[in-house]
Amino acid sequence: MRRAAYVLLVLPFVGTLIPPIYNRAAPALFGLPFFYWYQLAWVLITAALLGLYIALTRERHDV
């Protein structure tokens, strides 16, 4: 399970590794070009993935 959780840490890098995929202006969202809201979306996605990673890899101590 721990090894599968490490894949969650790689996803943000893969999503932002190839700029030609997202280096464009259209479509715009709330007036922001695609490039900017794509990057902002990855910030939020990365936070969620890190939370999931921590939950999956945390050692449970029964008290």
Long-range contacts (C-beta under 8 A, 24 or more apart in sequence): 1-56, 2-56, 2-57, 4-56, 5-52, 5-53, 5-56, 5-57, 6-53, 8-49, 8-50, 8-52, 8-53, 8-56, 9-49, 9-50, 9-53, 11-45, 11-49, 12-42, 12-45, 12-46, 12-49, 15-42, 15-45, 16-42
